[in-house]
Amino acid sequence: MPGPLLHVGATVQCIHGGRATPTAPNSRVLVGGQPTATLSSPWTIAGCPLPSNAGGPCVTAQWTVGTSRVTSGGQPLVISTGAATCTPTGAPLLTVSSQTKASGT
């Protein structure tokens, strides 16, 4: 699946509006001088407003679909067109904004 590589400066949110960030940025591959993220690295979510009585808030997320041919240290990279699932809600992550020059497949 092709798509722009995500970097630590990208705006990624759970569908409820909480901000997601990678817990282990990948400094081996930089995009615009910013580290990218590998598929194996979990993401933390801050500020999810979903109340606990509705199954929230989103706390962490894991990307499950990323690059298939571009890797770093043997790990696929996270791309804006990939897929991620939040815990404990099962909600997806959404890429709101990211760089568009470096892509991976």
N, CA, C and O atoms as CSV, one atom per row, in Angstrom:
chain,resi,resn,atom,element,x,y,z
A,1,MET,N,N,0.847,-1.174,0.000
A,1,MET,CA,C,0.000,0.000,0.000
A,1,MET,C,C,0.891,1.236,0.000
A,1,MET,O,O,1.614,1.445,0.974
A,2,PRO,N,N,0.877,2.055,-1.029
A,2,PRO,CA,C,1.704,3.257,-1.047
A,2,PRO,C,C,1.090,4.391,-0.236
A,2,PRO,O,O,-0.126,4.467,-0.063
A,3,GLY,N,N,1.956,5.267,0.256
A,3,GLY,CA,C,1.481,6.441,0.974
A,3,GLY,C,C,2.637,7.212,1.553
A,3,GLY,O,O,3.736,6.676,1.698
A,4,PRO,N,N,2.400,8.480,1.889
A,4,PRO,CA,C,3.442,9.304,2.520
A,4,PRO,C,C,3.869,8.731,3.871
A,4,PRO,O,O,3.035,8.291,4.661
A,5,LEU,N,N,5.182,8.741,4.125
A,5,LEU,CA,C,5.707,8.279,5.410
A,5,LEU,C,C,5.289,9.247,6.510
A,5,LEU,O,O,5.332,10.464,6.326
A,6,LEU,N,N,4.883,8.698,7.656
A,6,LEU,CA,C,4.556,9.562,8.795
A,6,LEU,C,C,5.816,9.856,9.590
A,6,LEU,O,O,6.684,8.995,9.733
A,7,HIS,N,N,5.913,11.062,10.100
A,7,HIS,CA,C,7.036,11.490,10.929
A,7,HIS,C,C,6.485,12.012,12.248
A,7,HIS,O,O,5.273,12.167,12.399
A,8,VAL,N,N,7.363,12.283,13.196
A,8,VAL,CA,C,6.898,12.701,14.523
A,8,VAL,C,C,6.158,14.031,14.503
A,8,VAL,O,O,5.413,14.319,15.440
A,9,GLY,N,N,6.330,14.844,13.483
A,9,GLY,CA,C,5.627,16.114,13.392
A,9,GLY,C,C,4.264,16.025,12.729
A,9,GLY,O,O,3.555,17.027,12.643
A,10,ALA,N,N,3.885,14.844,12.260
A,10,ALA,CA,C,2.574,14.674,11.629
A,10,ALA,C,C,1.479,14.800,12.686
A,10,ALA,O,O,1.693,14.487,13.857
A,11,THR,N,N,0.317,15.257,12.263
A,11,THR,CA,C,-0.827,15.330,13.163
A,11,THR,C,C,-1.675,14.080,12.962
A,11,THR,O,O,-2.290,13.888,11.913
A,12,VAL,N,N,-1.692,13.236,13.991
A,12,VAL,CA,C,-2.442,11.979,13.958
A,12,VAL,C,C,-3.341,11.964,15.186
A,12,VAL,O,O,-2.905,12.269,16.296
A,13,GLN,N,N,-4.620,11.600,14.968
A,13,GLN,CA,C,-5.594,11.613,16.058
A,13,GLN,C,C,-6.447,10.355,16.053
A,13,GLN,O,O,-6.618,9.702,15.023
A,14,CYS,N,N,-6.986,10.026,17.241
A,14,CYS,CA,C,-8.040,9.014,17.276
A,14,CYS,C,C,-9.288,9.684,16.717
A,14,CYS,O,O,-9.324,10.909,16.593
A,15,ILE,N,N,-10.302,8.913,16.380
A,15,ILE,CA,C,-11.489,9.526,15.772
A,15,ILE,C,C,-12.242,10.448,16.726
A,15,ILE,O,O,-13.140,11.179,16.308
A,16,HIS,N,N,-11.875,10.414,18.009
A,16,HIS,CA,C,-12.520,11.277,18.996
A,16,HIS,C,C,-11.758,12.592,19.180
A,16,HIS,O,O,-12.244,13.492,19.865
A,17,GLY,N,N,-10.585,12.712,18.587
A,17,GLY,CA,C,-9.812,13.953,18.652
A,17,GLY,C,C,-8.594,13.928,19.546
A,17,GLY,O,O,-7.928,14.953,19.686
A,18,GLY,N,N,-8.270,12.786,20.165
A,18,GLY,CA,C,-7.056,12.690,20.984
A,18,GLY,C,C,-5.822,12.665,20.102
A,18,GLY,O,O,-5.853,12.079,19.019
A,19,ARG,N,N,-4.736,13.286,20.540
A,19,ARG,CA,C,-3.500,13.388,19.764
A,19,ARG,C,C,-2.636,12.151,19.960
A,19,ARG,O,O,-2.340,11.772,21.094
A,20,ALA,N,N,-2.226,11.516,18.854
A,20,ALA,CA,C,-1.404,10.308,18.903
A,20,ALA,C,C,0.042,10.628,18.529
A,20,ALA,O,O,0.297,11.386,17.593
A,21,THR,N,N,0.986,10.043,19.272
A,21,THR,CA,C,2.413,10.217,18.989
A,21,THR,C,C,3.129,8.875,19.153
A,21,THR,O,O,2.753,8.068,20.004
A,22,PRO,N,N,4.163,8.638,18.335
A,22,PRO,CA,C,4.902,7.376,18.451
A,22,PRO,C,C,5.717,7.342,19.744
A,22,PRO,O,O,6.281,8.357,20.154
A,23,THR,N,N,5.778,6.166,20.386
A,23,THR,CA,C,6.542,6.041,21.629
A,23,THR,C,C,8.033,5.849,21.370
A,23,THR,O,O,8.858,6.148,22.233
A,24,ALA,N,N,8.380,5.349,20.180
A,24,ALA,CA,C,9.784,5.102,19.846
A,24,ALA,C,C,10.062,5.601,18.431
A,24,ALA,O,O,10.067,4.810,17.488
A,25,PRO,N,N,10.294,6.916,18.273
A,25,PRO,CA,C,10.593,7.436,16.935
A,25,PRO,C,C,11.803,6.738,16.322
A,25,PRO,O,O,12.737,6.355,17.026
A,26,ASN,N,N,11.771,6.581,15.007
A,26,ASN,CA,C,12.821,5.896,14.258
A,26,ASN,C,C,13.775,6.932,13.666
A,26,ASN,O,O,13.480,7.529,12.630
A,27,SER,N,N,14.908,7.145,14.315
A,27,SER,CA,C,15.854,8.166,13.854
A,27,SER,C,C,16.751,7.684,12.713
A,27,SER,O,O,17.572,8.452,12.210
A,28,ARG,N,N,16.605,6.425,12.299
A,28,ARG,CA,C,17.404,5.910,11.171
A,28,ARG,C,C,16.886,6.431,9.840
A,28,ARG,O,O,17.649,6.548,8.881
A,29,VAL,N,N,15.597,6.745,9.771
A,29,VAL,CA,C,15.001,7.306,8.552
A,29,VAL,C,C,14.343,8.626,8.932
A,29,VAL,O,O,13.398,8.661,9.720
A,30,LEU,N,N,14.858,9.711,8.359
A,30,LEU,CA,C,14.323,11.042,8.635
A,30,LEU,C,C,13.554,11.560,7.425
A,30,LEU,O,O,13.920,11.288,6.281
A,31,VAL,N,N,12.498,12.301,7.686
A,31,VAL,CA,C,11.718,12.964,6.649
A,31,VAL,C,C,11.641,14.432,7.045
A,31,VAL,O,O,11.074,14.770,8.084
A,32,GLY,N,N,12.206,15.298,6.223
A,32,GLY,CA,C,12.233,16.712,6.576
A,32,GLY,C,C,12.969,16.949,7.875
A,32,GLY,O,O,12.650,17.884,8.609
A,33,GLY,N,N,13.955,16.109,8.169
A,33,GLY,CA,C,14.741,16.240,9.389
A,33,GLY,C,C,14.072,15.659,10.625
A,33,GLY,O,O,14.627,15.751,11.720
A,34,GLN,N,N,12.898,15.065,10.476
A,34,GLN,CA,C,12.174,14.506,11.613
A,34,GLN,C,C,12.144,12.981,11.539
A,34,GLN,O,O,12.017,12.416,10.453
A,35,PRO,N,N,12.260,12.312,12.688
A,35,PRO,CA,C,12.213,10.852,12.695
A,35,PRO,C,C,10.860,10.318,12.213
A,35,PRO,O,O,9.822,10.953,12.398
A,36,THR,N,N,10.898,9.149,11.597
A,36,THR,CA,C,9.689,8.449,11.178
A,36,THR,C,C,9.290,7.481,12.298
A,36,THR,O,O,9.810,7.570,13.411
A,37,ALA,N,N,8.371,6.562,12.006
A,37,ALA,CA,C,7.961,5.548,12.976
A,37,ALA,C,C,7.870,4.205,12.276
A,37,ALA,O,O,7.485,4.131,11.109
A,38,THR,N,N,8.226,3.141,12.990
A,38,THR,CA,C,8.089,1.791,12.439
A,38,THR,C,C,6.752,1.209,12.878
A,38,THR,O,O,6.147,1.652,13.855
A,39,LEU,N,N,6.315,0.212,12.134
A,39,LEU,CA,C,5.038,-0.426,12.404
A,39,LEU,C,C,5.001,-1.089,13.784
A,39,LEU,O,O,3.940,-1.177,14.401
A,40,SER,N,N,6.142,-1.548,14.262
A,40,SER,CA,C,6.179,-2.270,15.541
A,40,SER,C,C,6.082,-1.355,16.761
A,40,SER,O,O,5.821,-1.832,17.865
A,41,SER,N,N,6.286,-0.062,16.582
A,41,SER,CA,C,6.264,0.870,17.709
A,41,SER,C,C,4.831,1.271,18.070
A,41,SER,O,O,4.083,1.728,17.206
A,42,PRO,N,N,4.439,1.104,19.353
A,42,PRO,CA,C,3.115,1.575,19.757
A,42,PRO,C,C,3.067,3.099,19.803
A,42,PRO,O,O,4.105,3.755,19.884
A,43,TRP,N,N,1.883,3.650,19.753
A,43,TRP,CA,C,1.664,5.086,19.850
A,43,TRP,C,C,0.852,5.375,21.106
A,43,TRP,O,O,0.005,4.572,21.496
A,44,THR,N,N,1.106,6.516,21.740
A,44,THR,CA,C,0.311,6.931,22.888
A,44,THR,C,C,-0.698,7.976,22.425
A,44,THR,O,O,-0.461,8.705,21.462
A,45,ILE,N,N,-1.809,8.037,23.117
A,45,ILE,CA,C,-2.862,8.987,22.772
A,45,ILE,C,C,-3.152,9.839,24.000
A,45,ILE,O,O,-3.403,9.322,25.088
A,46,ALA,N,N,-3.113,11.144,23.806
A,46,ALA,CA,C,-3.391,12.090,24.883
A,46,ALA,C,C,-4.605,12.933,24.519
A,46,ALA,O,O,-4.762,13.356,23.373
A,47,GLY,N,N,-5.444,13.167,25.488
A,47,GLY,CA,C,-6.558,14.077,25.296
A,47,GLY,C,C,-7.786,13.501,24.619
A,47,GLY,O,O,-8.610,14.258,24.107
A,48,CYS,N,N,-7.934,12.185,24.598
A,48,CYS,CA,C,-9.148,11.603,24.019
A,48,CYS,C,C,-10.318,11.922,24.945
A,48,CYS,O,O,-10.278,11.584,26.128
A,49,PRO,N,N,-11.356,12.568,24.420
A,49,PRO,CA,C,-12.474,12.973,25.273
A,49,PRO,C,C,-13.548,11.906,25.489
A,49,PRO,O,O,-14.519,12.160,26.202
A,50,LEU,N,N,-13.400,10.715,24.891
A,50,LEU,CA,C,-14.422,9.680,25.041
A,50,LEU,C,C,-14.493,9.256,26.509
A,50,LEU,O,O,-13.490,8.813,27.070
A,51,PRO,N,N,-15.671,9.387,27.140
A,51,PRO,CA,C,-15.780,9.055,28.567
A,51,PRO,C,C,-15.660,7.552,28.827
A,51,PRO,O,O,-15.918,6.729,27.949
A,52,SER,N,N,-15.266,7.223,30.042
A,52,SER,CA,C,-15.072,5.811,30.397
A,52,SER,C,C,-16.376,5.023,30.325
A,52,SER,O,O,-16.344,3.828,30.032
A,53,ASN,N,N,-17.507,5.646,30.579
A,53,ASN,CA,C,-18.769,4.912,30.502
A,53,ASN,C,C,-19.162,4.600,29.058
A,53,ASN,O,O,-20.116,3.858,28.824
A,54,ALA,N,N,-18.434,5.161,28.089
A,54,ALA,CA,C,-18.651,4.862,26.674
A,54,ALA,C,C,-17.526,3.992,26.109
A,54,ALA,O,O,-17.441,3.789,24.898
A,55,GLY,N,N,-16.660,3.478,26.998
A,55,GLY,CA,C,-15.578,2.594,26.565
A,55,GLY,C,C,-14.245,3.280,26.381
A,55,GLY,O,O,-13.284,2.638,25.955
A,56,GLY,N,N,-14.151,4.551,26.683
A,56,GLY,CA,C,-12.929,5.303,26.445
A,56,GLY,C,C,-12.198,5.617,27.724
A,56,GLY,O,O,-12.531,5.075,28.778
A,57,PRO,N,N,-11.245,6.452,27.655
A,57,PRO,CA,C,-10.711,7.094,26.453
A,57,PRO,C,C,-9.711,6.199,25.729
A,57,PRO,O,O,-9.253,5.194,26.274
A,58,CYS,N,N,-9.375,6.576,24.489
A,58,CYS,CA,C,-8.308,5.898,23.760
A,58,CYS,C,C,-6.999,6.204,24.488
A,58,CYS,O,O,-6.747,7.356,24.843
A,59,VAL,N,N,-6.166,5.193,24.713
A,59,VAL,CA,C,-4.928,5.363,25.477
A,59,VAL,C,C,-3.701,5.087,24.619
A,59,VAL,O,O,-2.744,5.861,24.633
A,60,THR,N,N,-3.727,3.992,23.876
A,60,THR,CA,C,-2.621,3.631,22.995
A,60,THR,C,C,-3.194,3.193,21.651
A,60,THR,O,O,-4.397,2.979,21.507
A,61,ALA,N,N,-2.303,3.066,20.674
A,61,ALA,CA,C,-2.716,2.577,19.358
A,61,ALA,C,C,-1.564,1.791,18.756
A,61,ALA,O,O,-0.397,2.007,19.085
A,62,GLN,N,N,-1.918,0.880,17.873
A,62,GLN,CA,C,-0.919,0.084,17.168
A,62,GLN,C,C,-1.246,0.093,15.683
A,62,GLN,O,O,-2.363,-0.241,15.287
A,63,TRP,N,N,-0.270,0.475,14.857
A,63,TRP,CA,C,-0.443,0.433,13.405
A,63,TRP,C,C,-0.338,-1.017,12.953
A,63,TRP,O,O,0.530,-1.754,13.422
A,64,THR,N,N,-1.207,-1.426,12.056
A,64,THR,CA,C,-1.219,-2.800,11.566
A,64,THR,C,C,-0.940,-2.891,10.073
A,64,THR,O,O,-0.619,-3.967,9.570
A,65,VAL,N,N,-1.058,-1.779,9.359
A,65,VAL,CA,C,-0.772,-1.750,7.922
A,65,VAL,C,C,0.168,-0.585,7.659
A,65,VAL,O,O,-0.128,0.558,8.008
A,66,GLY,N,N,1.305,-0.887,7.037
A,66,GLY,CA,C,2.291,0.138,6.700
A,66,GLY,C,C,2.949,-0.208,5.386
A,66,GLY,O,O,2.318,-0.787,4.502
A,67,THR,N,N,4.216,0.143,5.253
A,67,THR,CA,C,4.933,-0.145,4.019
A,67,THR,C,C,5.169,-1.645,3.876
A,67,THR,O,O,5.279,-2.373,4.862
A,68,SER,N,N,5.242,-2.084,2.631
A,68,SER,CA,C,5.525,-3.498,2.395
A,68,SER,C,C,6.919,-3.707,1.804
A,68,SER,O,O,7.485,-4.793,1.927
A,69,ARG,N,N,7.477,-2.676,1.165
A,69,ARG,CA,C,8.800,-2.824,0.550
A,69,ARG,C,C,9.855,-1.925,1.174
A,69,ARG,O,O,11.043,-2.237,1.090
A,70,VAL,N,N,9.467,-0.838,1.788
A,70,VAL,CA,C,10.417,0.083,2.413
A,70,VAL,C,C,10.471,-0.244,3.900
A,70,VAL,O,O,9.449,-0.228,4.586
A,71,THR,N,N,11.678,-0.544,4.394
A,71,THR,CA,C,11.832,-0.895,5.802
A,71,THR,C,C,12.998,-0.131,6.417
A,71,THR,O,O,13.828,0.444,5.712
A,72,SER,N,N,13.041,-0.139,7.733
A,72,SER,CA,C,14.157,0.415,8.484
A,72,SER,C,C,14.474,-0.570,9.597
A,72,SER,O,O,13.620,-0.859,10.434
A,73,GLY,N,N,15.688,-1.083,9.610
A,73,GLY,CA,C,16.050,-2.094,10.591
A,73,GLY,C,C,15.186,-3.341,10.469
A,73,GLY,O,O,14.937,-4.032,11.457
A,74,GLY,N,N,14.732,-3.625,9.257
A,74,GLY,CA,C,13.899,-4.794,9.019
A,74,GLY,C,C,12.425,-4.601,9.342
A,74,GLY,O,O,11.631,-5.527,9.176
A,75,GLN,N,N,12.051,-3.416,9.800
A,75,GLN,CA,C,10.664,-3.142,10.181
A,75,GLN,C,C,9.982,-2.239,9.148
A,75,GLN,O,O,10.595,-1.281,8.678
A,76,PRO,N,N,8.722,-2.527,8.786
A,76,PRO,CA,C,7.973,-1.633,7.905
A,76,PRO,C,C,7.771,-0.277,8.566
A,76,PRO,O,O,7.748,-0.177,9.792
A,77,LEU,N,N,7.624,0.761,7.757
A,77,LEU,CA,C,7.387,2.111,8.267
A,77,LEU,C,C,5.902,2.432,8.254
A,77,LEU,O,O,5.131,1.839,7.499
A,78,VAL,N,N,5.512,3.376,9.095
A,78,VAL,CA,C,4.123,3.831,9.168
A,78,VAL,C,C,3.882,4.828,8.039
A,78,VAL,O,O,4.691,5.725,7.805
A,79,ILE,N,N,2.752,4.658,7.342
A,79,ILE,CA,C,2.366,5.563,6.262
A,79,ILE,C,C,0.975,6.121,6.544
A,79,ILE,O,O,0.171,5.500,7.240
A,80,SER,N,N,0.707,7.297,5.993
A,80,SER,CA,C,-0.556,7.976,6.275
A,80,SER,C,C,-1.772,7.211,5.773
A,80,SER,O,O,-2.876,7.416,6.278
A,81,THR,N,N,-1.595,6.338,4.795
A,81,THR,CA,C,-2.707,5.549,4.269
A,81,THR,C,C,-2.830,4.194,4.950
A,81,THR,O,O,-3.651,3.370,4.548
A,82,GLY,N,N,-2.015,3.955,5.983
A,82,GLY,CA,C,-2.041,2.694,6.708
A,82,GLY,C,C,-3.240,2.600,7.636
A,82,GLY,O,O,-4.147,3.430,7.582
A,83,ALA,N,N,-3.237,1.587,8.481
A,83,ALA,CA,C,-4.333,1.376,9.419
A,83,ALA,C,C,-3.784,1.150,10.819
A,83,ALA,O,O,-2.752,0.506,11.007
A,84,ALA,N,N,-4.506,1.700,11.806
A,84,ALA,CA,C,-4.139,1.538,13.204
A,84,ALA,C,C,-5.399,1.371,14.037
A,84,ALA,O,O,-6.472,1.849,13.670
A,85,THR,N,N,-5.253,0.683,15.167
A,85,THR,CA,C,-6.374,0.449,16.072
A,85,THR,C,C,-6.012,0.933,17.468
A,85,THR,O,O,-4.931,0.643,17.981
A,86,CYS,N,N,-6.935,1.675,18.075
A,86,CYS,CA,C,-6.735,2.196,19.424
A,86,CYS,C,C,-7.178,1.178,20.469
A,86,CYS,O,O,-8.061,0.353,20.233
A,87,THR,N,N,-6.535,1.264,21.630
A,87,THR,CA,C,-6.896,0.450,22.780
A,87,THR,C,C,-7.339,1.396,23.883
A,87,THR,O,O,-6.654,2.395,24.103
A,88,PRO,N,N,-8.403,1.160,24.573
A,88,PRO,CA,C,-9.256,-0.023,24.569
A,88,PRO,C,C,-10.476,0.083,23.651
A,88,PRO,O,O,-11.298,-0.833,23.630
A,89,THR,N,N,-10.614,1.159,22.904
A,89,THR,CA,C,-11.866,1.411,22.184
A,89,THR,C,C,-12.012,0.671,20.858
A,89,THR,O,O,-13.132,0.439,20.403
A,90,GLY,N,N,-10.891,0.298,20.229
A,90,GLY,CA,C,-10.955,-0.323,18.904
A,90,GLY,C,C,-11.160,0.680,17.787
A,90,GLY,O,O,-11.364,0.295,16.635
A,91,ALA,N,N,-11.109,1.960,18.112
A,91,ALA,CA,C,-11.287,3.029,17.122
A,91,ALA,C,C,-10.039,3.158,16.248
A,91,ALA,O,O,-8.943,2.796,16.677
A,92,PRO,N,N,-10.197,3.669,15.031
A,92,PRO,CA,C,-9.026,3.865,14.170
A,92,PRO,C,C,-8.314,5.184,14.473
A,92,PRO,O,O,-8.869,6.077,15.112
A,93,LEU,N,N,-7.063,5.281,13.994
A,93,LEU,CA,C,-6.346,6.554,13.992
A,93,LEU,C,C,-6.552,7.209,12.640
A,93,LEU,O,O,-6.710,6.530,11.626
A,94,LEU,N,N,-6.550,8.542,12.635
A,94,LEU,CA,C,-6.683,9.310,11.410
A,94,LEU,C,C,-5.478,10.227,11.245
A,94,LEU,O,O,-5.058,10.886,12.196
A,95,THR,N,N,-4.928,10.267,10.047
A,95,THR,CA,C,-3.849,11.216,9.756
A,95,THR,C,C,-4.488,12.520,9.313
A,95,THR,O,O,-5.148,12.566,8.275
A,96,VAL,N,N,-4.302,13.572,10.085
A,96,VAL,CA,C,-4.886,14.875,9.779
A,96,VAL,C,C,-3.974,15.660,8.851
A,96,VAL,O,O,-4.437,16.262,7.882
A,97,SER,N,N,-2.671,15.654,9.147
A,97,SER,CA,C,-1.710,16.323,8.277
A,97,SER,C,C,-0.352,15.622,8.392
A,97,SER,O,O,0.030,15.138,9.458
A,98,SER,N,N,0.357,15.583,7.270
A,98,SER,CA,C,1.690,14.996,7.247
A,98,SER,C,C,2.428,15.526,6.021
A,98,SER,O,O,1.847,16.221,5.188
A,99,GLN,N,N,3.692,15.196,5.920
A,99,GLN,CA,C,4.469,15.578,4.759
A,99,GLN,C,C,4.004,14.744,3.567
A,99,GLN,O,O,3.433,13.669,3.752
A,100,THR,N,N,4.239,15.221,2.360
A,100,THR,CA,C,3.762,14.493,1.167
A,100,THR,C,C,4.867,14.198,0.163
A,100,THR,O,O,4.590,13.702,-0.929
A,101,LYS,N,N,6.120,14.496,0.516
A,101,LYS,CA,C,7.209,14.318,-0.455
A,101,LYS,C,C,7.817,12.925,-0.456
A,101,LYS,O,O,8.166,12.411,-1.519
A,102,ALA,N,N,7.953,12.299,0.712
A,102,ALA,CA,C,8.576,10.978,0.783
A,102,ALA,C,C,7.509,9.923,0.986
A,102,ALA,O,O,6.767,9.953,1.969
A,103,SER,N,N,7.436,8.984,0.045
A,103,SER,CA,C,6.425,7.922,0.104
A,103,SER,C,C,7.084,6.561,0.173
A,103,SER,O,O,8.248,6.395,-0.192
A,104,GLY,N,N,6.324,5.598,0.645
A,104,GLY,CA,C,6.794,4.218,0.688
A,104,GLY,C,C,5.714,3.280,0.207
A,104,GLY,O,O,4.525,3.596,0.241
A,105,THR,N,N,6.152,2.118,-0.243
A,105,THR,CA,C,5.190,1.081,-0.634
A,105,THR,C,C,5.489,-0.191,0.117
A,105,THR,O,O,4.796,-1.192,-0.064
